[in-house]
């Protein structure tokens, strides 16, 4: 999955899961301030990321996440880890 596909998957998930306006979902959008997501939503998002990537998302992976681009980086990192041989 390339970077654009990851973003589109993430955007679709945010729209579907949290009923957000697709126009507001841009890489620089802040999850809490711009999109109105709270800590409960973050837990739901982590569960969705685990479904998307097939990898366990550790709380420390999500600790510094503030924007849509941050979430995208976490997904790409998890996908890269999954693709590389152990």
C-alpha positions as CSV (number, residue, x, y, z in Angstrom):
1,X,0.0,0.0,0.0
2,X,1.6,3.3,-1.0
3,X,1.3,6.6,0.9
4,X,-1.7,7.8,-1.1
5,X,-3.6,4.5,-0.6
6,X,-2.8,4.7,3.1
7,X,-4.2,8.2,3.3
8,X,-7.4,7.3,1.3
9,X,-8.0,4.3,3.5
10,X,-7.5,6.4,6.7
11,X,-9.8,9.1,5.3
12,X,-12.5,6.6,4.5
13,X,-12.2,5.1,7.9
14,X,-12.5,8.5,9.6
15,X,-15.5,9.4,7.6
16,X,-17.2,6.0,8.2
17,X,-16.2,5.5,11.8
18,X,-16.7,9.0,13.1
19,X,-19.1,10.6,10.6
20,X,-16.6,13.3,9.7
21,X,-16.8,15.7,6.7
22,X,-14.4,14.3,4.1
23,X,-13.4,17.9,3.2
24,X,-12.0,18.4,6.7
25,X,-9.7,15.3,6.6
26,X,-6.4,16.7,5.4
27,X,-2.9,15.7,6.6
28,X,-2.6,18.8,8.7
29,X,-6.0,18.4,10.4
30,X,-5.6,18.0,14.2
31,X,-7.6,15.1,15.5
32,X,-8.9,16.8,18.6
33,X,-9.0,20.5,17.7
34,X,-10.1,20.3,14.0
35,X,-11.9,17.0,13.9
36,X,-13.4,16.9,17.4
37,X,-12.1,13.4,18.3
38,X,-11.7,12.6,22.0
39,X,-9.8,10.0,23.9
40,X,-12.6,7.4,23.5
41,X,-12.4,8.0,19.7
42,X,-8.7,7.5,19.9
43,X,-9.2,4.0,21.4
44,X,-11.7,3.2,18.6
45,X,-9.2,4.5,16.0
46,X,-6.5,2.2,17.4
47,X,-8.8,-0.7,17.1
48,X,-9.5,0.2,13.5
49,X,-5.7,0.7,12.8
50,X,-5.2,-2.8,14.1
51,X,-7.8,-4.1,11.6
52,X,-6.3,-2.1,8.7
53,X,-2.7,-3.2,9.4
54,X,-3.1,-6.6,10.9
55,X,-0.6,-5.4,13.6
56,X,-1.0,-4.6,17.2
57,X,-0.8,-0.9,17.9
58,X,1.0,-0.2,21.1
59,X,0.0,2.8,23.1
60,X,3.5,4.3,22.8
61,X,3.0,4.2,19.0
62,X,0.1,6.5,19.4
63,X,1.4,8.7,22.1
64,X,2.7,11.5,19.9
65,X,-0.2,11.4,17.4
66,X,-1.9,14.8,17.0
67,X,-2.8,15.1,13.3
68,X,-4.1,13.0,10.4
69,X,-0.5,12.9,9.0
70,X,0.7,11.4,12.3
71,X,-1.9,8.6,12.1
72,X,-0.8,8.0,8.5
73,X,2.8,7.7,9.6
74,X,1.9,5.1,12.3
75,X,0.0,3.1,9.7
76,X,2.9,3.2,7.3
77,X,5.4,2.2,10.0
78,X,3.2,-0.7,11.0
79,X,2.8,-1.8,7.4
80,X,6.6,-1.6,6.9
81,X,7.3,-3.6,10.0
82,X,4.8,-6.2,8.8
83,X,6.4,-6.4,5.4
84,X,9.9,-6.8,6.6
85,X,11.1,-10.2,7.6
86,X,11.4,-10.8,11.3
